[in-house]
Amino acid sequence: MNEPFTGDRPASRTIIIGAGPAGLTAAYELQKIGAPTIPVVLEASDMVGGISRTEQKNGNRFDIGGHRFFTKVPEVEAMWHEVMQDDFIEVDRLSRIFYRDKFFSYPLKLFNALRNIGLVEAVRILLSYIRWRVRPSKQEDTFEQWVTNRFGRRLYMHFFQSYTRKVWGVDPSEIRSDWAAQRIQNLSLPKAVWNAISGANDTKTLIERFQYPRLGPGMMWEFVRDRVRAAGGEVQMRREVTRIKRSDTRVTSVETRTWSEDGKAVETSAIEGDDFINSMPLRDLIFAFDPPPPPDVVAAAEKLRYRDFLIVTLCLDHPDPFPDNWIYIHSPDVNVARIQNFRAWSPDMLADPNTSSIGMEYFCNQGDALWEMDETALRDLAAKELEELGLAKAETVTDFAIVRQLKAYPVYDSDYREALEIISAWLKTLENFQTVGRAGLHRYNNQDHSMLSAMYAARNIMGARHDVWEVNTERSYHEDFEVEKDAQRDIAAE
């Protein structure tokens, strides 16, 4: 429910754009550290959580992609437990890769992999690995070069090429190596084999157990919303920020458009603030400034690209067609890229224990054939592909729900890095404005690093000097991240 802003303007107000993990964390952190400001969160949609929200239909709950709760960032871990308390459950991970009509355990299990790939091909993979370790590519500009140098050409072609092409819609040679370095830096072929033999495992992408909110990740952000409001903050729903007004290097206000439940704009208004934190997509942010940034910054923003996403959730008339939390579909014969089994995340995600809820995930771009397909056709496609994969009969589908998500993933193409440097340099000149989160930094962060960037932004309002652009940069994905060292560095700089 939206309440009009009335009465005298508070002494200080921090305007936060977006009620996803980053935006809500910023509001929560401001209140937790006792900042003398009222956080006002402005969310364009009618749900909190952003891409980490949990949708519902007929009592069944489903994620917009799966969201494991695992981190080595202590502040984030503490906040999760502080908010969720007894509603956090422990979940055993089970995931597999479907490739060449066979299921490969993931993390790798040695005998399963050898049985599926064959001894002869396993030897070829090993020889390929040795060849590329001895004579690696001198350049590592692309995803293809980065992975091939570390795993060999043959393993790259088996397990990286087809899935990466499906996710991004382009050949992996067009994706920058930054994406691989961020997501899989701490994994290598020898390590994967050793993990398979010994059972050892210290790589983020391969963890065997994780935490999860009992009713999905959206439960976490619904709780945070309620806490922010209870502490005197505001979370305004269906209030879209359309313009960001600035005077030289200071942002003064935002213009908003409020939407009614039927999708009609019913009110426009300007909201003044003292500090501003953004989590909307970076390209949209730059276009929203009034007056606009310099031409080179606008031109840089025009180069930023995104990958969109849709999920077709199918309700089946029987429980658990497969035991996995999710399955990666590497086969090019079907469009689906990943399949979720939501009961395997939490039994409470289902209204009826005698049924199942299966999420068929598709990566696409707005305007392409898949995105424009009508809902009945999408349901039929998803049911058909579920059957083609041998997981369940199409005729067992009793209900479905479809969610389309724009700008779900920032694209790491050949232009993004230079564009980001230009944009970030200009944004850093603004005295009272920060941008955070996956969308706001155009960085493929998971929840924990998006949250940490928001925590840093909140602390900066109180005088700290954290660089939010450095969160999850040039570090292995989660594993080598040490907040204490960052904190000591910031203290030393003061």
C-alpha positions in Angstrom: 0.0 0.0 0.0 1.4 3.4 -1.0 0.9 6.3 1.4 1.4 9.9 0.3 4.3 11.8 1.8 2.7 14.3 4.2 3.8 16.5 7.0 7.2 18.2 7.5 10.1 16.9 5.6 12.4 14.9 7.9 15.8 16.3 8.8 17.5 13.7 6.6 16.2 11.2 4.1 18.0 8.6 2.0 16.2 7.6 -1.2 16.9 4.0 -2.3 15.9 3.0 -5.8 14.8 -0.7 -5.9 13.6 -3.2 -3.3 15.7 -6.1 -4.4 18.5 -7.6 -2.1 20.8 -4.6 -2.5 18.1 -1.9 -2.0 16.5 -3.5 1.0 19.9 -4.4 2.5 20.9 -0.7 2.2 17.8 0.4 4.1 18.3 -2.3 6.8 21.9 -1.5 7.3 21.2 2.3 7.7 18.8 1.5 10.5 21.1 -1.1 12.1 24.1 1.2 12.3 21.9 4.0 13.6 22.3 6.4 10.7 20.4 9.7 11.4 18.3 9.3 8.2 15.0 7.8 7.2 15.4 5.2 4.4 12.8 5.5 1.7 12.8 2.5 -0.7 11.1 3.0 -4.0 10.1 -0.1 -5.9 8.6 -0.1 -9.4 6.9 -3.5 -9.1 4.4 -4.9 -6.6 6.9 -7.5 -5.1 10.1 -7.1 -3.1 13.2 -9.2 -3.8 14.0 -8.4 -7.4 15.3 -11.4 -9.2 15.5 -13.1 -5.7 11.7 -12.8 -5.2 9.4 -15.8 -4.8 6.3 -15.9 -6.9 3.1 -17.8 -6.1 0.2 -19.4 -7.9 -2.5 -21.5 -6.3 -0.4 -22.0 -3.1 2.7 -23.1 -4.9 5.8 -20.9 -4.5 8.6 -20.7 -7.0 11.9 -18.8 -7.5 13.0 -16.8 -10.5 16.0 -19.1 -10.8 17.4 -21.0 -7.9 19.1 -19.0 -5.0 21.3 -20.9 -2.7 22.2 -19.1 0.5 25.9 -19.7 1.0 28.6 -17.1 1.7 32.0 -16.5 3.3 31.1 -12.9 4.0 30.4 -12.8 7.7 28.3 -9.6 7.7 26.0 -11.2 5.2 25.8 -14.5 7.0 24.9 -12.6 10.2 22.1 -10.6 8.5 20.6 -13.7 7.0 20.3 -15.4 10.4 19.3 -12.2 12.1 16.4 -11.8 9.8 15.4 -15.5 9.1 16.1 -17.0 12.5 14.3 -20.4 12.7 12.9 -20.1 9.1 16.3 -21.0 7.6 16.6 -24.7 6.7 19.6 -26.8 5.7 19.3 -28.3 2.2 21.4 -31.1 0.7 22.5 -30.2 -2.8 21.8 -32.6 -5.6 22.4 -31.4 -9.1 23.4 -33.0 -12.4 24.3 -32.2 -16.0 22.3 -33.6 -18.9 24.6 -34.1 -21.8 24.5 -36.6 -24.8 21.4 -38.2 -23.3 23.1 -39.0 -20.1 23.1 -37.5 -16.6 26.5 -36.5 -15.2 26.7 -35.9 -11.4 27.7 -32.4 -10.5 30.0 -32.1 -8.6 31.9 -34.6 -10.6 31.9 -38.2 -9.4 34.7 -40.1 -11.0 33.1 -43.4 -11.9 29.9 -41.8 -13.0 31.9 -39.5 -15.3 34.0 -42.4 -16.7 31.0 -44.6 -17.2 29.2 -41.8 -19.2 32.1 -40.3 -21.1 34.0 -43.6 -21.7 37.6 -44.4 -20.9 38.9 -43.6 -24.4 37.3 -40.1 -24.3 38.6 -39.6 -20.7 42.1 -40.2 -21.9 41.6 -37.7 -24.8 40.4 -35.1 -22.3 43.5 -35.7 -20.1 45.8 -35.4 -23.2 44.0 -32.2 -24.3 44.4 -30.8 -20.8 48.2 -31.5 -20.8 48.6 -30.0 -24.2 46.9 -26.7 -23.2 48.7 -26.5 -19.9 52.1 -26.9 -21.7 51.2 -24.6 -24.6 48.4 -22.3 -23.4 46.9 -19.6 -25.5 48.9 -16.4 -25.0 45.8 -14.3 -24.8 42.9 -14.8 -22.3 40.5 -12.2 -23.4 37.5 -14.5 -24.0 35.6 -17.0 -22.0 36.7 -19.7 -24.5 40.4 -18.9 -24.1 40.2 -18.7 -20.3 38.4 -22.1 -19.9 40.5 -23.9 -22.6 43.8 -22.8 -20.9 42.6 -24.3 -17.6 40.6 -27.4 -18.7 41.8 -28.2 -22.2 40.0 -27.8 -25.5 38.2 -31.1 -25.4 36.6 -30.7 -21.9 35.7 -27.1 -22.9 33.8 -28.4 -26.0 32.0 -31.1 -23.9 30.9 -29.1 -20.8 31.3 -25.4 -21.4 30.6 -24.5 -25.0 27.0 -25.6 -25.5 25.7 -24.4 -22.2 27.4 -21.1 -22.3 26.0 -20.5 -25.8 22.6 -21.3 -24.6 22.8 -19.0 -21.6 24.2 -16.0 -23.4 22.8 -16.5 -26.9 26.3 -15.9 -28.5 29.4 -18.0 -29.0 31.6 -18.2 -25.9 34.4 -16.5 -28.0 32.3 -13.3 -27.7 32.0 -13.4 -23.9 34.9 -11.8 -21.9 37.1 -13.9 -19.7 36.0 -11.7 -16.7 32.9 -13.7 -16.4 34.7 -17.0 -16.1 37.3 -15.5 -13.7 34.5 -14.3 -11.4 32.3 -17.4 -11.5 34.7 -20.4 -11.7 38.2 -19.0 -10.8 38.7 -21.5 -7.9 38.0 -24.6 -10.1 40.3 -26.5 -12.3 40.5 -30.0 -13.8 42.9 -31.4 -11.3 40.9 -29.9 -8.4 37.6 -31.3 -9.8 39.2 -34.8 -10.2 40.7 -34.6 -6.7 37.3 -33.6 -5.3 35.7 -36.6 -7.1 38.2 -39.0 -5.7 38.6 -37.6 -2.2 35.3 -36.0 -1.5 37.1 -32.8 -0.6 35.3 -29.6 -1.7 36.1 -26.0 -1.1 34.8 -24.4 -4.3 31.6 -22.2 -4.1 30.1 -23.7 -7.3 30.4 -27.3 -5.8 29.2 -27.0 -2.3 27.2 -30.0 -1.1 24.9 -28.3 1.4 23.4 -24.8 1.7 20.9 -22.8 3.7 17.5 -21.7 2.3 14.5 -19.8 3.6 11.7 -22.2 4.2 9.3 -20.5 1.8 11.9 -19.4 -0.7 14.3 -16.5 -1.0 11.4 -14.0 -1.3 10.6 -14.8 2.3 13.9 -13.3 3.3 13.1 -10.0 1.6 9.5 -9.9 2.8 10.9 -10.1 6.3 13.5 -7.3 5.6 10.7 -5.1 4.2 8.7 -5.6 7.3 11.6 -4.8 9.6 12.5 -1.7 7.7 8.9 -0.4 8.0 8.7 -1.4 11.7 11.8 0.7 12.4 10.3 3.8 10.8 11.6 3.4 7.2 9.4 3.4 4.1 9.1 0.8 1.4 6.9 2.2 -1.4 5.6 -0.3 -3.9 4.6 0.3 -7.5 6.5 3.6 -7.4 8.8 3.7 -10.4 11.7 6.2 -10.5 11.6 7.9 -13.9 14.0 10.8 -13.5 16.9 11.6 -11.2 17.4 15.4 -10.8 20.8 16.8 -10.1 22.5 20.1 -9.6 26.1 19.8 -10.8 27.6 17.0 -8.6 24.7 16.7 -6.2 21.5 14.7 -6.7 18.5 16.7 -5.3 15.4 14.6 -6.0 13.8 11.8 -8.0 10.7 11.9 -10.0 8.4 8.9 -9.7 5.4 7.5 -11.3 3.0 5.4 -9.2 1.2 2.5 -10.7 -2.2 1.2 -9.7 -2.9 -2.5 -9.4 -4.3 -2.7 -12.9 -1.1 -1.2 -14.3 -2.3 2.4 -14.9 -0.2 5.3 -13.8 -2.2 7.3 -11.3 0.3 9.8 -9.8 3.5 11.5 -10.5 5.6 13.2 -7.9 9.0 14.4 -6.9 10.7 13.2 -3.8 13.7 15.1 -2.3 16.5 13.4 -0.4 19.8 14.0 1.1 21.5 10.8 0.0 20.7 8.4 -2.8 21.4 4.8 -3.3 20.5 3.1 -6.6 20.0 -0.5 -7.6 18.2 -0.1 -10.9 20.0 -1.4 -14.1 23.0 0.9 -14.8 22.0 1.6 -18.4 18.5 2.8 -17.3 20.1 4.8 -14.5 22.3 6.9 -16.8 19.4 7.6 -19.1 17.3 8.8 -16.1 19.7 11.7 -15.0 18.4 15.2 -15.6 20.5 17.0 -16.7 22.1 14.1 -18.5 25.7 13.1 -17.9 28.4 14.0 -20.5 28.0 12.5 -24.0 30.7 10.0 -23.5 29.0 8.6 -20.4 25.6 8.3 -22.3 27.4 6.6 -25.2 29.0 4.2 -22.8 25.6 3.3 -21.2 24.2 2.6 -24.7 26.8 -0.2 -25.1 25.7 -2.1 -22.0 23.8 -5.2 -22.8 21.6 -7.6 -20.8 20.3 -11.2 -21.1 16.6 -11.7 -20.3 15.1 -14.7 -18.7 11.8 -16.5 -18.4 10.6 -19.4 -16.3 7.7 -21.8 -17.1 6.7 -23.5 -13.8 4.8 -26.7 -14.4 2.6 -28.3 -11.7 2.5 -32.1 -12.2 0.0 -34.5 -10.8 2.6 -36.7 -9.1 5.5 -35.9 -6.7 9.2 -35.6 -7.6 9.8 -36.7 -11.2 13.5 -36.4 -10.3 15.4 -35.9 -7.0 17.7 -33.0 -8.0 17.4 -29.4 -6.8 18.2 -28.5 -10.4 19.6 -30.0 -13.6 21.7 -28.2 -16.1 20.6 -29.0 -19.7 23.6 -28.9 -22.0 21.8 -30.6 -24.9 21.3 -28.3 -27.9 18.2 -30.3 -28.9 16.0 -28.5 -26.4 15.7 -24.8 -25.5 15.5 -25.2 -21.8 18.8 -24.5 -20.0 18.1 -25.4 -16.4 15.3 -27.3 -14.6 14.3 -26.7 -11.0 12.5 -29.1 -8.7 11.1 -26.8 -6.0 10.2 -29.4 -3.5 13.9 -30.4 -3.4 14.6 -26.9 -2.2 11.9 -26.9 0.5 8.8 -29.1 0.9 6.9 -26.1 2.0 7.2 -24.6 -1.5 4.3 -26.9 -2.5 0.6 -26.6 -1.6 0.0 -30.3 -2.1 2.7 -32.9 -1.2 1.2 -35.3 -3.8 2.1 -33.0 -6.7 5.3 -31.4 -7.9 6.4 -28.0 -9.1 9.0 -27.9 -11.8 10.7 -24.8 -13.1 11.8 -24.8 -16.7 14.2 -21.9 -17.2 14.9 -20.3 -20.6 17.5 -17.6 -21.4 16.4 -15.2 -24.2 16.2 -11.6 -25.3 13.2 -9.4 -25.3 11.6 -9.4 -28.7 12.9 -12.8 -29.8 10.6 -15.7 -30.7 10.8 -17.4 -27.3 10.2 -14.2 -25.4 7.2 -13.3 -27.6 5.6 -16.8 -27.5 2.2 -16.8 -25.9 1.6 -18.5 -22.6 -0.2 -21.5 -23.9 2.6 -22.2 -26.4 5.2 -21.8 -23.7 3.5 -24.2 -21.5 3.3 -26.7 -24.4 6.9 -26.2 -25.2 8.0 -26.7 -21.6 5.9 -29.8 -21.2 7.1 -31.3 -24.5 10.8 -30.7 -23.5 10.3 -32.2 -20.1 9.0 -35.3 -21.7 11.8 -35.3 -24.4 14.3 -35.3 -21.6 12.6 -38.4 -20.1 11.7 -36.6 -16.8 7.9 -36.6 -16.9 5.0 -37.1 -19.3 3.6 -33.9 -20.8 0.1 -35.2 -20.0 0.8 -35.0 -16.2 0.9 -31.2 -16.3 -2.1 -29.8 -14.4 -1.3 -26.1 -14.0 1.4 -23.7 -15.0 2.8 -20.2 -14.4 5.1 -18.0 -16.4 7.3 -15.2 -15.3 9.4 -13.0 -17.7 12.3 -11.2 -16.2 14.0 -8.3 -18.1 17.7 -7.5 -17.7 18.3 -10.6 -15.5 22.0 -10.9 -16.3 24.6 -8.2 -17.3 26.4 -9.3 -20.4 30.2 -9.4 -20.3 30.9 -8.6 -24.0 33.8 -6.9 -25.7 32.5 -3.4 -24.9 31.3 -3.7 -21.4 34.6 -3.2 -19.5 35.6 0.1 -21.2 32.0 1.3 -20.9 31.9 0.5 -17.2 35.1 2.4 -16.5 33.7 5.5 -18.1 30.4 5.3 -16.3 31.8 4.5 -12.9 34.4 7.3 -13.2 31.5 9.8 -13.7 29.3 8.4 -11.0 32.1 8.7 -8.5 32.1 12.5 -9.0 28.6 12.7 -7.5 28.8 13.7 -3.9 25.6 12.1 -2.5 24.9 9.2 -4.9 26.0 5.6 -4.9 25.0 2.6 -7.0 25.0 -1.0 -5.8 23.9 -4.6 -6.5 24.1 -6.8 -9.6 22.1 -4.4 -11.8 23.4 -1.2 -10.3 27.1 -2.2 -10.8 26.5 -4.3 -14.0 28.3 -7.1 -12.4 27.2 -10.8 -12.2 27.2 -10.8 -8.4 25.2 -13.3 -6.3 23.1 -12.1 -3.4 25.9 -11.9 -0.9 28.1 -9.6 -2.8 25.1 -7.5 -3.9 24.2 -7.2 -0.2 27.8 -6.3 0.8 28.0 -3.5 -1.8 24.8 -2.1 -0.2 26.2 -2.4 3.3 29.2 -0.5 2.2 27.1 2.2 0.6 25.1 2.6 3.9 28.3 2.9 5.9 29.7 5.4 3.5 26.8 7.7 4.3 28.1 7.6 7.9 31.6 8.6 6.8 33.3 5.3 5.7 35.2 5.2 2.5 34.4 1.9 0.9 34.6 1.6 -2.9 31.5 -0.3 -3.8 32.8 -1.0 -7.3 35.6 -3.2 -5.8 33.2 -5.7 -4.2 33.8 -9.1 -5.8 36.5 -7.8 -8.2 39.7 -9.7 -8.8 38.9 -12.3 -6.1 37.9 -15.9 -6.5 34.2 -16.4 -6.5 33.3 -16.3 -2.8 36.1 -18.5 -1.5 39.0 -16.1 -1.0 36.9 -13.1 0.0 38.0 -11.8 3.3 36.0 -8.9 4.7 38.3 -8.4 7.7 41.2 -7.4 5.4 39.0 -4.9 3.5 37.9 -3.4 6.8 41.5 -3.1 8.0 42.4 -1.4 4.7 39.6 1.1 5.1 40.5 1.9 8.6 44.1 2.5 7.7 43.0 4.8 4.9 41.0 7.1 7.3 
